[in-house]
Amino acid sequence: MVALGAAGQPRGHTSTIKGSLNGYKYVYIVPPSDPFFTATFTVGRPAKKVILSELAKDFYSKLGYKLSPQIDPKLADKTLVVSYGRERHVSSSLVYSNGIFLQVNNAKTGRALAVYATDGLGSSATEELVHAFHNALDLFYYTLNPKVVAKIIDQTRFRVELRLTNQTPYHVDNLKLRLAYYDNGKLVCEQVNSLKPRIIQGEAIQTSVKRTKKGRNTNYEIKAEVIEYKES
């Protein structure tokens, strides 16, 4: 992270996770049309020069991805498409702040896997945006491993009892839980439930959901996965 002088409290960070980011080997970064991301800025204490588009390339390379100059159709199912840009945020008290969005899509299907929106702190609009860009990359890093973990602790024919553990550095809410039912390794059916509880950082809660009618066989193996949530 770049150390910046604080000018005020940012709106915060929001992550919307819609699919797994695991199993991908390649990253195609959409060339930014906004010249802000290819300009050179001097920020931080001590002063440091930074070009955000180069920062993004270095970030994904260090994570082990191979950067692709274009999308190869033969490798599309193993490729993430990363795009980003600036956006203006406004709070309920009409306070404006400078923010960054970063979106990650599956190159083959075009499906959005993750969307991040974040603000930053700084003594100028430029420093706020540079800080926010770092924050957006940090949020991607936190998503690489399952940070909101669902574990089945008991089940009956009609209900499944689960423990949800928040391992992210933020509070989470608006969860979507996927239950998949298997018979001898073959997928029989699945269900997706929306869960409203807010789970604070490091907290684990216990909850239960109704089994879908097709899944009311106690011999089925059930796998639980949190497929979407928001961080704040």
ChimeraX attribute file (.defattr): number of C-alpha atoms within 10 A of each C-alpha:
attribute: neighborCount
match mode: 1-to-1
recipient: residues
	/A:1	12
	/A:2	17
	/A:3	15
	/A:4	20
	/A:5	15
	/A:6	14
	/A:7	14
	/A:8	12
	/A:9	11
	/A:10	21
	/A:11	20
	/A:12	15
	/A:13	21
	/A:14	21
	/A:15	24
	/A:16	19
	/A:17	23
	/A:18	19
	/A:19	16
	/A:20	16
	/A:21	18
	/A:22	11
	/A:23	10
	/A:24	16
	/A:25	16
	/A:26	23
	/A:27	27
	/A:28	24
	/A:29	21
	/A:30	13
	/A:31	13
	/A:32	13
	/A:33	10
	/A:34	11
	/A:35	8
	/A:36	16
	/A:37	23
	/A:38	16
	/A:39	11
	/A:40	13
	/A:41	17
	/A:42	14
	/A:43	22
	/A:44	19
	/A:45	10
	/A:46	9
	/A:47	12
	/A:48	11
	/A:49	10
	/A:50	18
	/A:51	15
	/A:52	19
	/A:53	20
	/A:54	12
	/A:55	16
	/A:56	17
	/A:57	16
	/A:58	13
	/A:59	16
	/A:60	20
	/A:61	14
	/A:62	9
	/A:63	11
	/A:64	11
	/A:65	18
	/A:66	16
	/A:67	18
	/A:68	15
	/A:69	11
	/A:70	11
	/A:71	18
	/A:72	15
	/A:73	11
	/A:74	9
	/A:75	14
	/A:76	20
	/A:77	16
	/A:78	17
	/A:79	25
	/A:80	27
	/A:81	23
	/A:82	21
	/A:83	16
	/A:84	24
	/A:85	16
	/A:86	18
	/A:87	14
	/A:88	11
	/A:89	17
	/A:90	12
	/A:91	10
	/A:92	6
	/A:93	6
	/A:94	8
	/A:95	10
	/A:96	13
	/A:97	20
	/A:98	23
	/A:99	28
	/A:100	25
	/A:101	21
	/A:102	20
	/A:103	20
	/A:104	25
	/A:105	22
	/A:106	21
	/A:107	22
	/A:108	17
	/A:109	9
	/A:110	12
	/A:111	13
	/A:112	18
	/A:113	19
	/A:114	23
	/A:115	22
	/A:116	22
	/A:117	27
	/A:118	28
	/A:119	27
	/A:120	29
	/A:121	25
	/A:122	22
	/A:123	14
	/A:124	14
	/A:125	15
	/A:126	17
	/A:127	24
	/A:128	25
	/A:129	25
	/A:130	29
	/A:131	24
	/A:132	28
	/A:133	28
	/A:134	20
	/A:135	22
	/A:136	26
	/A:137	18
	/A:138	13
	/A:139	23
	/A:140	20
	/A:141	13
	/A:142	13
	/A:143	17
	/A:144	13
	/A:145	14
	/A:146	17
	/A:147	15
	/A:148	22
	/A:149	18
	/A:150	22
	/A:151	16
	/A:152	17
	/A:153	12
	/A:154	11
	/A:155	16
	/A:156	12
	/A:157	14
	/A:158	14
	/A:159	14
	/A:160	18
	/A:161	15
	/A:162	19
	/A:163	15
	/A:164	19
	/A:165	19
	/A:166	22
	/A:167	20
	/A:168	20
	/A:169	14
	/A:170	17
	/A:171	17
	/A:172	22
	/A:173	17
	/A:174	16
	/A:175	22
	/A:176	18
	/A:177	20
	/A:178	19
	/A:179	21
	/A:180	18
	/A:181	25
	/A:182	17
	/A:183	14
	/A:184	10
	/A:185	9
	/A:186	10
	/A:187	13
	/A:188	14
	/A:189	14
	/A:190	17
	/A:191	15
	/A:192	15
	/A:193	13
	/A:194	14
	/A:195	16
	/A:196	12
	/A:197	12
	/A:198	16
	/A:199	21
	/A:200	19
	/A:201	15
	/A:202	14
	/A:203	13
	/A:204	15
	/A:205	14
	/A:206	13
	/A:207	13
	/A:208	15
	/A:209	16
	/A:210	16
	/A:211	19
	/A:212	16
	/A:213	10
	/A:214	11
	/A:215	23
	/A:216	15
	/A:217	14
	/A:218	11
	/A:219	12
	/A:220	17
	/A:221	16
	/A:222	18
	/A:223	14
	/A:224	19
	/A:225	18
	/A:226	25
	/A:227	19
	/A:228	21
	/A:229	21
	/A:230	20
	/A:231	24
	/A:232	15
